[in-house]
Amino acid sequence: MRFYFDSLMGGGDTAETNYVKPNVNCNRSSWIDGCEPGWACSAGPDQKIDLQNSKDIPYRPLKCQSCCPGFFCPHGLTCMIPCPLGAYCPRSSLNTSTGICDPYNYQPPPGNPNHTCGAADIWADVVTADDIFCPAGFYCPSTIQKLPCSSGYYCRKGSTSQTSKPSLVHRDGNPDHQYQLLWFHSSPSTPPKSTAAHLTAGCYKKSSCPPNSATQDITIFGALLVVASCLVLLIIYNFSGQILTNREKRQAKSREAAARHARETAQARERWKSAKDVAKKAGVGLQSQLSRTFSRKKAGQAQPGPSRVGDAGGKKNNLTDMMRSIEDNPESDEGFNLEVGDKALKKPTGKQMHTRSQIFKYAYGQIEKEKAMQQENHNMTFSGVISMAKDHDVSTRPSIEIAFKDLTLTLKGSKKKLLRSVTGKLSPGKVAAVMGPSGAGKTTFLSAIAGKATGCGTSGLVLINGKIEPIRGYKKIIGFVPQDDIVHGNLTVEENLWFNARCRLSADMSKADKVLVVERVIESLGLQPVRDSLVGTVEQRGISGGQRKRVNVGLEMVMEPSVLILDEPTSGLDSASSLLLLRALRREALEGVNISMVVHQPSYTLYRMFDDLILLAKGGMTVYHGPVKKVEEYFTGLGIVVPERVNPPDYYIDILEGIVKPNLSPGVSVKDLPIRWMVHNGYDVPRDMLQSSSQSESTSRGSMDHASSHDDAAPSIVSVLWGNFKDILGQKKDEYDYNKTSEDLSKRKTPGILRQYRYFLGRCGKQRLRDARIQGVDYLILCLAGICLGTLAKVSDETFGALGYTYTVIAVSLLCKIGALRSFTLDKINYWRERASGMSSLAYFMSKDTIDHFNTVVKPIVYLSMFYFFNNPRSSIWENYIVLLALVYCVTGIGYTFAIFFQPGSAQLWSALLPVVLTLIATQQKDTILADLCYTKWALEAFVIANAQNYSGVWLITRCGSLVRSGYDIEHEALCIAVLIANGILFRCVAFFCMVTFQKN
């Protein structure tokens, strides 16, 4: 047997002519009848035969005859070899018309009439020796018995039984055991009960399996699954948002009830105060009447009255004390305590709140009290806020004063100066407006103050509360509102604000106090009518642009910052919305917040609400930095007088822009205004600014000379490109330095990674529920791909379904990568903002990946529900699911990397091209290191092995040959799945590294 296999596998040309290697019995000098196909001979009775010796062939020249049924006798070998399980090896018969021994297609030797047809002559792969395979629609319990498949069963080619029995051949890794199980050791008519091949099974119910069925028709199951999937997708498409909508309605009812209770309580308190005032007036009248009565009695009596008068005097003293107490503290409940069950009502504190109703009652009660206090302290002075803080539990924030001296920003590569010698300070409790023409460096100035200026060299001093400390250490209590409205469009207004509050407020703050902060911000920004509305995206309309802008500001207000920096928060807002926003910021400033903002063309009303004004000229130079009340006085001293009915900031900006030519004082020009301001305050004027000022006087006389000299001194293209490249590198380095973990100087302990992971997980879950329609479309495309590929690429027994699995790897890789791109591409800008504020990048990444595990589990089920029932491979659906699960996990990690590292268009292109290219490499460059680096090679190998393991017995040579040609190993199924999972983990690590390192615009 070993000699036959060695000849078959390594015989070269002899294998093609069905000859084995020359041996002692059959060679050029000796060719007996037993050497002919289908014939065999026996050895002498005294000859000892070692069946384990494959080198020394025993001499078999005696009693040559035709091969017995159930055995095959190879051409050039005089021994009989038992046919394997799943084979049908009857004795052949001579076809007189063709002279061929049917069904084995060999001819008896000519000129020898005594040489009849024998049994089978070869066992090889299914293409070469298809004749000995038990035909489809029949099963062969022994190698000489062929029975038709009964109704209700199906019998594939090479089947041994109608009943499903476990296979012992393909699960045993020992080759010697496999050889032993392939052969009968007893009579060929009696198959061993433990060696039946797992190639037949009973049909599923409702499937069509008439007699002699080769396969079961399970297309009906696929059709039913298509209908069921369509119904599920329709339900998801139409009712995916109802879950969150119903939950929001319940919360809204609880919140409205709490707000109504708070309003009723506030009204009752007002009525109570009115009653107190009435009682106070009546008490004062009663006191004066008693005083007059007692005075008359004292004048009419010579001696003190009896003890009764003393009692009356005691009552008078108690009443007087009570009246004085009411007059001194009108809010006191003394003398008017309500008691229920002999116990005074006590209001719980924020930390004692547990239920949602209690929390909202607490929050709205506090807000109503603050409204009443604001009504009394209408001017909102510091004393009013202090009194409010005494009566109510208002959190105190650390004060931060930012002072800067000679602050200069220069691009590292091109050496261009963005800010020049800016000196001043930003004080807590004040609102500073930064104004100037386009290109004056307003946003750059605020970015430098916040420590966000990247790619620049910074010179000068920046002091925090009088100390030289890095502003990055305070990023947990610094709010930076970008110019663009970076808000999650698939979340409601309240959900956006509440998420920021939970992640950025102190971890020690109770939930009730956090709700109070959020409700206070919603109330102050006028977002109550749209609090439960989606912010909206490009595809889905949500709230208005002005409301979106206010939500953008509210994201920073809910974290109770000590420093709040805003980049053009009023751009795009009407005057009413701008006024509402600025009033909310004024209230923040009155709590000690240091607020500075870039403003374009504010109205006069808004302009007068600012405390300080920072006016910058082009080139990043300061023209004015001081109180708003003194700005006109300063410029009047320079000869710049604002005309009547002209907004002062607009007039100053027009002057700096060169639109208006003012009548300046003698010796003063517009370009000299920054120097005038520095001289006015006694600052040191840099030499280069003095030189540029002196040169500006002679520009009209030597403009041509200057132009020619400028052209001569112009840098080369190479130096410009090198400078720009250095700017980009410096910017990336500064972005990484800003976002990396540094010493926390804010002393605010925000929630840890695990708690933030829970918050991110909840937010991501809501976003996916609202995007369920997109997920439904993904599932529908997978269903269609499964139907098409399962129908077109039928399983081939020669290749074990390799073609269909190749298409499966490409299609699933492409569709799952495209789906994974949405996880990070759409939220990339939101992540940069959240990361800059101190939120955990690991919690963000892990939450996204955890939610995507749902797709990792479900998408293989969706695809296989179509592909498996239309393709009908021999491997089980569970084996296919395990491989497909590992494949989806792997390609999802690759999709993460593309989404984070590339732009959206490039990421989609790479996702489409990569699986095709890697599949070509894996199938064309076999057994190479390059192929081993392709995940498609391992996925395809796992699929083919899972299917090939269900081919045994007569299929063994076909299986081994096909796997060897493909470069696969039957024992590597677990290794392939492990490599796919390892690739998924590796690419997730790469994606996370790119996310925290690179920030692409």
VEXVEX-138409 format. One record per residue (C-alpha): x, y, z; residue in three letters. Coordinates in steps of 0.05 Angstrom, whole numbers. Example, Ala and Ser with C-alpha at 12.3 -4.5 7.8 and 13.67 -1.06 7.14 Angstrom:
<sites>
246  -90  156  ala
273  -21  143  ser
</sites>
This chain:
<sites>
0  0  0  met
56  48  18  arg
92  28  -46  phe
30  45  -86  tyr
22  113  -52  phe
96  129  -62  asp
90  112  -136  ser
25  152  -142  leu
52  215  -109  met
123  213  -137  gly
118  173  -201  gly
121  231  -249  gly
104  207  -319  asp
86  137  -294  thr
28  166  -255  ala
-2  195  -318  glu
-1  125  -352  thr
-28  90  -290  asn
37  51  -279  tyr
70  42  -212  val
145  41  -204  lys
182  -20  -232  pro
189  -74  -180  asn
212  -147  -173  val
148  -174  -203  asn
135  -124  -259  cys
193  -95  -297  asn
221  -94  -367  arg
249  -165  -362  ser
190  -196  -326  ser
117  -180  -342  trp
67  -233  -320  ile
-9  -232  -324  asp
-15  -206  -253  gly
19  -141  -276  cys
-40  -124  -321  glu
-94  -77  -293  pro
-147  -111  -252  gly
-105  -175  -242  trp
-63  -200  -184  ala
-20  -260  -163  cys
-4  -295  -98  ser
61  -312  -63  ala
85  -381  -44  gly
58  -414  19  pro
126  -415  53  asp
143  -342  37  gln
139  -293  95  lys
110  -225  78  ile
123  -162  119  asp
66  -115  104  leu
102  -57  139  gln
161  -62  91  asn
148  -15  32  ser
218  -21  2  lys
224  -96  -9  asp
165  -120  -51  ile
150  -195  -40  pro
155  -241  -101  tyr
84  -258  -125  arg
86  -298  -189  pro
37  -354  -172  leu
-37  -365  -188  lys
-49  -300  -226  cys
-123  -285  -235  gln
-172  -228  -239  ser
-177  -182  -179  cys
-232  -198  -129  cys
-293  -152  -121  pro
-281  -99  -68  gly
-208  -94  -84  phe
-167  -57  -136  phe
-105  -83  -170  cys
-59  -29  -199  pro
-26  -34  -266  his
45  -59  -254  gly
33  -88  -185  leu
13  -161  -171  thr
-22  -151  -104  cys
-94  -136  -87  met
-109  -74  -45  ile
-177  -65  -10  pro
-219  -8  -37  cys
-229  49  13  pro
-294  68  47  leu
-342  104  1  gly
-317  66  -60  ala
-356  17  -104  tyr
-310  -35  -134  cys
-349  -91  -170  pro
-317  -137  -221  arg
-317  -106  -290  ser
-347  -135  -353  ser
-321  -133  -423  leu
-357  -87  -471  asn
-353  -126  -536  thr
-366  -66  -579  ser
-309  -24  -551  thr
-265  -77  -521  gly
-263  -38  -456  ile
-274  -67  -387  cys
-332  -27  -360  asp
-336  14  -316  pro
-261  21  -307  tyr
-240  38  -378  asn
-180  -8  -386  tyr
-167  -61  -440  gln
-147  -134  -430  pro
-80  -151  -461  pro
-87  -169  -535  pro
-72  -239  -559  gly
-90  -272  -494  asn
-161  -298  -496  pro
-155  -328  -425  asn
-143  -259  -395  his
-212  -233  -374  thr
-233  -167  -343  cys
-218  -160  -269  gly
-238  -111  -215  ala
-216  -38  -206  ala
-146  -20  -226  asp
-134  48  -192  ile
-153  91  -134  trp
-134  164  -143  ala
-167  232  -141  asp
-239  241  -162  val
-219  268  -231  val
-174  210  -248  thr
-212  153  -215  ala
-283  176  -214  asp
-306  105  -232  asp
-294  74  -163  ile
-329  130  -124  phe
-398  111  -99  cys
-443  152  -145  pro
-486  209  -120  ala
-556  188  -102  gly
-531  120  -77  phe
-496  96  -15  tyr
-447  39  -10  cys
-447  4  58  pro
-391  -40  30  ser
-346  -35  -30  thr
-386  -87  -69  ile
-455  -63  -50  gln
-492  -2  -80  lys
-561  17  -55  leu
-606  74  -77  pro
-618  131  -29  cys
-687  127  3  ser
-738  182  3  ser
-725  233  58  gly
-650  223  53  tyr
-596  250  8  tyr
-531  215  -11  cys
-472  253  -37  arg
-417  221  -79  lys
-376  172  -37  gly
-430  160  16  ser
-430  97  58  thr
-495  103  95  ser
-561  139  98  gln
-554  155  171  thr
-511  209  201  ser
-452  177  237  lys
-389  211  263  pro
-327  204  220  ser
-265  176  253  leu
-219  186  194  val
-212  260  184  his
-211  277  258  arg
-150  233  272  asp
-84  267  259  gly
-43  202  259  asn
-30  179  187  pro
-21  106  208  asp
-89  107  241  his
-119  137  178  gln
-91  83  135  tyr
-117  30  182  gln
-187  59  181  leu
-189  62  106  leu
-186  -13  95  trp
-230  -71  114  phe
-198  -123  158  his
-255  -171  150  ser
-300  -192  94  ser
-312  -136  44  pro
-387  -147  50  ser
-387  -129  123  thr
-365  -56  136  pro
-337  -39  205  pro
-389  -2  245  lys
-339  50  271  ser
-312  73  204  thr
-373  100  167  ala
-358  166  133  ala
-397  228  152  his
-424  239  82  leu
-499  225  88  thr
-553  256  130  ala
-628  259  137  gly
-662  316  101  cys
-690  375  138  tyr
-764  379  143  lys
-801  411  85  lys
-741  401  40  ser
-748  362  -24  ser
-712  294  -21  cys
-742  244  -70  pro
-709  176  -79  pro
-637  178  -106  asn
-627  250  -83  ser
-555  273  -89  ala
-565  335  -45  thr
-622  363  -6  gln
-658  422  -33  asp
-654  473  23  ile
-666  533  -21  thr
-735  539  10  ile
-701  555  76  phe
-660  609  42  gly
-723  638  12  ala
-758  637  80  leu
-698  671  112  leu
-698  724  57  val
-771  740  73  val
-758  740  148  ala
-697  784  140  ser
-735  833  97  cys
-789  838  151  leu
-738  849  206  val
-702  902  165  leu
-768  937  151  leu
-783  938  225  ile
-714  965  241  ile
-719  1017  186  tyr
-786  1044  210  asn
-786  1034  285  phe
-712  1038  305  ser
-721  1106  337  gly
-783  1088  377  gln
-744  1056  434  ile
-706  1119  450  leu
-766  1163  434  thr
-810  1127  485  asn
-755  1131  537  arg
-747  1206  524  glu
-822  1215  531  lys
-822  1182  600  arg
-764  1225  622  gln
-798  1287  594  ala
-861  1272  635  lys
-820  1264  699  ser
-782  1328  683  arg
-844  1368  667  glu
-877  1345  732  ala
-815  1366  771  ala
-814  1434  735  ala
-888  1444  749  arg
-877  1426  822  his
-819  1475  826  ala
-861  1531  796  arg
-918  1517  843  glu
-870  1517  901  thr
-840  1583  879  ala
-910  1613  872  gln
-928  1587  941  ala
-864  1618  968  arg
-883  1685  937  glu
-952  1680  969  arg
-918  1662  1034  trp
-874  1723  1030  lys
-935  1766  1016  ser
-969  1737  1077  ala
-907  1752  1117  lys
-908  1824  1094  asp
-981  1830  1114  val
-967  1798  1181  ala
-907  1843  1190  lys
-948  1906  1178  lys
-1003  1881  1225  ala
-951  1865  1277  gly
-921  1934  1273  val
-990  1965  1281  gly
-1005  1921  1340  leu
-938  1939  1371  gln
-951  2014  1365  ser
-1022  2006  1394  gln
-996  1966  1453  leu
-942  2018  1465  ser
-993  2074  1468  arg
-1038  2033  1515  thr
-981  2017  1562  phe
-958  2090  1562  ser
-1028  2113  1583  arg
-1030  2061  1638  lys
-962  2082  1664  lys
-984  2154  1665  ala
-1050  2139  1702  gly
-1020  2093  1756  gln
-970  2112  1810  ala
-945  2040  1821  gln
-927  1984  1775  pro
-984  1941  1754  gly
-997  1870  1775  pro
-963  1809  1746  ser
-1012  1810  1688  arg
-979  1873  1661  val
-912  1837  1666  gly
-941  1780  1626  asp
-966  1829  1574  ala
-896  1860  1572  gly
-866  1791  1562  gly
-913  1778  1504  lys
-895  1846  1476  lys
-821  1830  1479  asn
-831  1763  1444  asn
-874  1795  1391  leu
-823  1851  1381  thr
-766  1802  1373  asp
-807  1763  1322  met
-822  1826  1283  met
-750  1847  1283  arg
-730  1778  1260  ser
-779  1781  1202  ile
-754  1850  1184  glu
-681  1829  1186  asp
-691  1763  1149  asn
-753  1764  1105  pro
-737  1694  1078  glu
-738  1663  1147  ser
-794  1615  1163  asp
-794  1634  1237  glu
-864  1636  1265  gly
-893  1604  1202  phe
-866  1534  1205  asn
-911  1482  1171  leu
-913  1418  1210  glu
-940  1351  1187  val
-946  1299  1240  gly
-910  1344  1290  asp
-847  1343  1247  lys
-821  1400  1206  ala
-810  1386  1132  leu
-737  1379  1114  lys
-712  1385  1044  lys
-659  1334  1025  pro
-593  1356  996  thr
-567  1339  927  gly
-527  1279  951  lys
-589  1248  983  gln
-627  1246  916  met
-637  1178  886  his
-699  1175  842  thr
-705  1214  777  arg
-765  1252  804  ser
-727  1275  866  gln
-667  1297  825  ile
-709  1339  777  phe
-748  1369  835  lys
-683  1388  868  tyr
-654  1418  804  ala
-716  1458  784  tyr
-726  1481  856  gly
-656  1510  856  gln
-667  1543  789  ile
-731  1575  811  glu
-696  1602  873  lys
-641  1630  830  glu
-692  1663  785  lys
-724  1696  845  ala
-657  1719  870  met
-640  1747  801  gln
-705  1785  802  gln
-685  1816  868  glu
-613  1828  846  asn
-631  1851  776  his
-564  1883  763  asn
-528  1818  779  met
-471  1849  818  thr
-420  1811  858  phe
-459  1824  921  ser
-520  1792  890  gly
-481  1730  871  val
-451  1726  940  ile
-519  1731  972  ser
-543  1677  924  met
-485  1633  943  ala
-502  1641  1017  lys
-575  1622  1007  asp
-564  1568  956  his
-512  1514  946  asp
-473  1545  888  val
-408  1510  873  ser
-345  1552  879  thr
-294  1550  822  arg
-220  1563  828  pro
-202  1632  801  ser
-149  1635  746  ile
-116  1699  723  glu
-76  1694  659  ile
-22  1747  650  ala
24  1750  589  phe
83  1794  573  lys
116  1802  504  asp
79  1741  479  leu
105  1725  409  thr
87  1666  365  leu
132  1647  305  thr
122  1590  257  leu
180  1541  267  lys
194  1529  194  gly
180  1593  156  ser
195  1639  216  lys
133  1679  202  lys
108  1717  263  lys
35  1707  280  leu
35  1748  345  leu
83  1803  364  arg
97  1828  434  ser
27  1821  462  val
23  1843  535  thr
-35  1844  583  gly
-77  1800  627  lys
-145  1765  630  leu
-178  1771  697  ser
-230  1725  729  pro
-300  1751  733  gly
-293  1792  669  lys
-314  1782  597  val
-261  1804  547  ala
-275  1814  473  ala
-219  1802  422  val
-231  1842  358  met
-192  1861  297  gly
-191  1855  221  pro
-181  1790  185  ser
-110  1764  192  gly
-98  1799  258  ala
-86  1733  295  gly
-148  1734  340  lys
-158  1659  341  thr
-83  1649  345  thr
-80  1693  406  phe
-135  1654  442  leu
-103  1588  422  ser
-37  1612  451  ala
-72  1631  516  ile
-105  1562  519  ala
-40  1527  503  gly
-67  1501  437  lys
-21  1538  389  ala
14  1483  351  thr
73  1486  303  gly
96  1552  332  cys
154  1576  374  gly
131  1616  434  thr
171  1670  468  ser
152  1715  525  gly
120  1699  592  leu
52  1669  608  val
35  1671  682  leu
-21  1632  715  ile
-42  1667  779  asn
26  1701  781  gly
65  1636  772  lys
101  1607  713  ile
60  1544  702  glu
40  1506  639  pro
-31  1523  620  ile
-39  1451  596  arg
-40  1429  668  gly
-107  1465  676  tyr
-142  1437  615  lys
-193  1401  657  lys
-221  1468  680  ile
-210  1507  615  ile
-266  1508  565  gly
-249  1522  492  phe
-308  1533  444  val
-283  1525  372  pro
-309  1566  315  gln
-342  1507  281  asp
-402  1476  315  asp
-372  1409  334  ile
-432  1374  363  val
-458  1302  356  his
-515  1309  307  gly
-547  1242  323  asn
-556  1260  397  leu
-607  1307  427  thr
-588  1373  458  val
-595  1346  528  glu
-556  1283  512  glu
-497  1324  486  asn
-495  1368  547  leu
-507  1312  597  trp
-451  1270  568  phe
-401  1327  574  asn
-424  1341  645  ala
-415  1269  668  arg
-346  1262  637  cys
-316  1329  655  arg
-347  1349  721  leu
-316  1325  786  ser
-326  1252  800  ala
-345  1270  872  asp
-404  1312  850  met
-471  1279  860  ser
-517  1263  802  lys
-569  1313  827  ala
-518  1369  826  asp
-495  1350  756  lys
-568  1351  733  val
-574  1420  765  leu
-514  1445  726  val
-541  1418  660  val
-611  1446  673  glu
-582  1513  691  arg
-543  1516  626  val
-604  1495  585  ile
-645  1548  620  glu
-594  1603  612  ser
-582  1589  538  leu
-656  1585  521  gly
-653  1512  497  leu
-713  1487  535  gln
-759  1483  473  pro
-708  1439  435  val
-676  1400  491  arg
-706  1334  466  asp
-693  1349  392  ser
-636  1319  353  leu
-581  1368  337  val
-582  1343  265  gly
-532  1325  211  thr
-523  1340  138  val
-571  1284  119  glu
-621  1295  176  gln
-647  1363  194  arg
-647  1381  267  gly
-646  1446  307  ile
-631  1514  276  ser
-562  1541  266  gly
-567  1590  323  gly
-590  1537  371  gln
-533  1492  348  arg
-484  1548  362  lys
-512  1555  433  arg
-506  1480  443  val
-433  1486  421  asn
-422  1537  476  val
-463  1497  527  gly
-416  1437  519  leu
-362  1478  554  glu
-408  1513  603  met
-434  1448  634  val
-364  1429  658  met
-362  1492  702  glu
-297  1520  675  pro
-253  1570  709  ser
-229  1596  641  val
-276  1599  582  leu
-248  1616  513  ile
-295  1624  455  leu
-278  1631  381  asp
-332  1673  347  glu
-391  1646  387  pro
-439  1699  359  thr
-424  1688  286  ser
-487  1668  250  gly
-532  1689  307  leu
-585  1742  305  asp
-584  1799  355  ser
-633  1766  403  ala
-595  1700  404  ser
-529  1737  413  ser
-558  1777  471  leu
-584  1713  504  leu
-516  1680  496  leu
-478  1739  524  leu
-525  1744  584  arg
-510  1671  599  ala
-436  1686  594  leu
-444  1746  639  arg
-475  1701  691  arg
-415  1654  685  glu
-368  1713  694  ala
-404  1734  757  leu
-386  1667  787  glu
-313  1683  776  gly
-301  1653  708  val
-248  1684  664  asn
-281  1692  596  ile
-250  1717  531  ser
-281  1711  462  met
-269  1731  390  val
-326  1775  365  val
-340  1801  295  his
-382  1864  288  gln
-421  1863  354  pro
-480  1908  361  ser
-473  1968  407  tyr
-515  1933  461  thr
-469  1873  460  leu
-408  1916  457  tyr
-427  1952  521  arg
-436  1886  558  met
-362  1869  553  phe
-315  1887  609  asp
-250  1889  569  asp
-231  1898  497  leu
-169  1870  462  ile
-161  1903  394  leu
-109  1871  348  leu
-79  1898  284  ala
-55  1857  225  lys
8  1819  244  gly
-16  1802  314  gly
1  1869  347  met
-39  1900  402  thr
-74  1966  389  val
-114  1969  453  tyr
-123  1925  514  his
-164  1952  570  gly
-233  1969  596  pro
-288  1981  545  val
-308  2044  581  lys
-240  2077  567  lys
-229  2056  495  val
-261  2118  464  glu
-223  2163  511  glu
-157  2131  490  tyr
-169  2136  416  phe
-196  2207  422  thr
-127  2225  450  gly
-98  2200  385  leu
-146  2240  343  gly
-192  2183  326  ile
-263  2205  343  val
-321  2159  330  val
-375  2194  289  pro
-445  2197  315  glu
-490  2136  304  arg
-430  2093  287  val
-413  2031  327  asn
-344  2043  358  pro
-315  1973  346  pro
-337  1974  273  asp
-304  2042  263  tyr
-238  2020  295  tyr
-235  1956  253  ile
-249  1995  189  asp
-190  2040  207  ile
-144  1981  218  leu
-169  1948  154  glu
-154  2012  115  gly
-225  2024  94  ile
-232  2089  133  val
-178  2144  133  lys
-185  2181  200  pro
-158  2249  216  asn
-102  2229  263  leu
-60  2274  306  ser
4  2300  275  pro
59  2248  274  gly
11  2190  282  val
-5  2138  229  ser
-48  2076  229  val
14  2031  227  lys
41  2066  288  asp
-20  2050  331  leu
11  1986  361  pro
74  2024  379  ile
33  2082  408  arg
-3  2032  453  trp
62  2002  478  met
92  2071  491  val
27  2092  525  his
33  2035  575  asn
109  2038  583  gly
123  1972  548  tyr
189  1958  514  asp
182  1967  438  val
220  1914  398  pro
273  1940  352  arg
243  1907  290  asp
177  1942  302  met
213  2010  306  leu
251  1995  242  gln
188  1975  205  ser
154  2039  229  ser
211  2083  205  ser
213  2047  138  gln
139  2056  128  ser
150  2132  123  glu
193  2124  61  ser
153  2070  25  thr
121  2119  -23  ser
189  2145  -46  arg
226  2080  -56  gly
172  2029  -69  ser
207  2004  -133  met
274  1996  -98  asp
242  1958  -41  his
206  1913  -91  ala
269  1897  -128  ser
308  1883  -64  ser
250  1840  -39  his
254  1799  -103  asp
328  1791  -96  asp
321  1768  -24  ala
262  1722  -39  ala
275  1652  -13  pro
280  1593  -60  ser
224  1544  -72  ile
263  1489  -37  val
272  1531  26  ser
198  1548  26  val
177  1475  19  leu
226  1455  73  trp
199  1509  119  gly
128  1486  107  asn
148  1415  122  phe
180  1436  187  lys
117  1474  205  asp
75  1410  195  ile
123  1368  237  leu
124  1420  292  gly
48  1423  291  gln
42  1348  298  lys
92  1346  355  lys
57  1402  392  asp
-11  1368  383  glu
18  1304  413  tyr
51  1341  470  asp
-14  1377  487  tyr
-56  1315  488  asn
-8  1270  524  lys
-17  1259  598  thr
15  1316  639  ser
14  1339  710  glu
-56  1359  731  asp
-55  1426  765  leu
-130  1437  766  ser
-141  1391  825  lys
-206  1367  793  arg
-214  1292  796  lys
-255  1272  736  thr
-285  1202  726  pro
-234  1147  712  gly
-226  1106  649  ile
-276  1052  669  leu
-331  1102  686  arg
-317  1142  623  gln
-319  1077  584  tyr
-389  1065  611  arg
-410  1135  591  tyr
-380  1128  521  phe
-413  1060  515  leu
-482  1089  530  gly
-473  1146  482  arg
-447  1101  426  cys
-505  1054  437  gly
-555  1110  428  lys
-521  1133  365  gln
-523  1064  336  arg
-596  1056  352  leu
-611  1121  316  arg
-568  1098  258  asp
-603  1031  255  ala
-629  1045  185  arg
-558  1048  159  ile
-543  983  195  gln
-605  953  163  gly
-579  973  94  val
-513  939  110  asp
-549  875  129  tyr
-591  878  66  leu
-528  884  23  ile
-497  825  59  leu
-560  784  47  cys
-558  799  -27  leu
-484  783  -31  ala
-497  716  4  gly
-553  699  -44  ile
-512  717  -106  cys
-448  682  -85  leu
-484  622  -58  gly
-522  613  -122  thr
-467  627  -172  leu
-407  594  -137  ala
-431  523  -123  lys
-387  476  -82  val
-340  435  -124  ser
-317  368  -96  asp
-250  375  -131  glu
-232  442  -97  thr
-276  435  -35  phe
-313  500  -50  gly
-250  543  -55  ala
-280  588  -109  leu
-342  606  -69  gly
-301  617  -7  tyr
-253  662  -45  thr
-311  707  -66  tyr
-337  704  6  thr
-271  730  34  val
-270  788  -15  ile
-343  807  -7  ala
-346  802  69  val
-279  840  75  ser
-304  896  31  leu
-373  904  63  leu
-349  899  135  cys
-291  947  124  lys
-338  999  94  ile
-383  991  155  gly
-324  997  203  ala
-303  1062  170  leu
-365  1097  197  arg
-345  1082  268  ser
-289  1133  269  phe
-293  1174  205  thr
-356  1212  224  leu
-335  1227  296  asp
-262  1244  283  lys
-270  1319  296  ile
-313  1306  358  asn
-259  1261  385  tyr
-205  1314  376  trp
-246  1363  416  arg
-262  1313  471  glu
-190  1290  475  arg
-164  1361  481  ala
-211  1372  541  ser
-180  1313  579  gly
-228  1256  562  met
-199  1186  557  ser
-179  1163  488  ser
-177  1090  510  leu
-248  1093  537  ala
-271  1125  471  tyr
-237  1072  428  phe
-259  1013  470  met
-331  1036  471  ser
-333  1041  396  lys
-301  972  389  asp
-348  942  440  thr
-410  967  404  ile
-381  941  338  asp
-377  872  369  his
-452  868  357  phe
-439  874  282  asn
-381  825  288  thr
-428  773  316  val
-490  788  273  val
-460  801  204  lys
-433  729  196  pro
-502  703  215  ile
-535  749  164  val
-487  728  108  tyr
-488  654  124  leu
-564  653  129  ser
-564  666  54  met
-498  637  29  phe
-500  570  66  tyr
-570  551  45  phe
-559  570  -27  phe
-488  541  -32  asn
-500  479  12  asn
-427  460  29  pro
-410  396  67  arg
-382  434  127  ser
-431  452  181  ser
-459  522  188  ile
-425  527  256  trp
-356  513  226  glu
-368  567  174  asn
-392  615  226  tyr
-330  609  269  ile
-285  624  210  val
-328  681  186  leu
-331  710  257  leu
-255  712  260  ala
-252  743  190  leu
-301  799  207  val
-263  813  271  tyr
-199  819  231  cys
-225  864  176  val
-261  909  226  thr
-193  925  258  gly
-165  940  189  ile
-224  986  175  gly
-210  1023  240  tyr
-138  1036  218  thr
-160  1062  150  phe
-214  1106  180  ala
-166  1139  229  ile
-104  1145  186  phe
-134  1164  118  phe
-183  1215  93  gln
-253  1187  81  pro
-245  1181  6  gly
-177  1148  10  ser
-201  1101  65  ala
-259  1076  22  gln
-212  1065  -37  leu
-163  1025  6  trp
-220  984  35  ser
-243  965  -34  ala
-175  949  -64  leu
-140  914  -7  leu
-181  849  -3  pro
-176  839  -78  val
-101  850  -81  val
-87  808  -19  leu
-130  751  -46  thr
-92  751  -112  leu
-26  749  -74  ile
-51  693  -28  ala
-75  649  -86  thr
-18  663  -135  gln
43  669  -89  gln
34  604  -49  lys
82  582  5  asp
116  650  8  thr
126  699  65  ile
86  751  27  leu
26  704  24  ala
32  689  98  asp
26  763  112  leu
-41  766  77  cys
-101  755  122  tyr
-141  730  62  thr
-95  669  57  lys
-111  647  128  trp
-186  660  120  ala
-190  621  55  leu
-148  564  84  glu
-194  560  145  ala
-256  556  101  phe
-227  503  55  val
-201  461  113  ile
-268  464  149  ala
-301  437  87  asn
-247  387  70  ala
-250  355  139  gln
-318  329  120  asn
-288  289  61  tyr
-259  222  82  ser
-251  150  60  gly
-248  148  -15  val
-238  223  -16  trp
-171  221  21  leu
-126  225  -40  ile
-169  280  -71  thr
-167  319  -6  arg
-92  311  4  cys
-76  330  -68  gly
-120  391  -68  ser
-93  416  -2  leu
-21  405  -24  val
-32  443  -89  arg
-62  501  -49  ser
-7  500  3  gly
-56  484  60  tyr
-49  437  119  asp
-109  398  146  ile
-84  409  218  glu
-80  485  213  his
-154  503  222  glu
-143  528  294  ala
-79  564  272  leu
-116  600  216  cys
-170  625  264  ile
-117  646  315  ala
-78  685  261  val
-142  722  240  leu
-158  741  312  ile
-86  762  323  ala
-89  806  261  asn
-153  838  288  gly
-120  854  354  ile
-56  879  320  leu
-94  926  274  phe
-135  952  332  arg
-71  970  368  cys
-45  1004  305  val
-110  1042  298  ala
-108  1065  371  phe
-35  1087  363  phe
-53  1128  301  cys
-113  1158  336  met
-72  1185  395  val
-12  1204  353  thr
-37  1234  288  phe
-88  1288  279  gln
-106  1298  206  lys
-148  1356  184  asn
</sites>
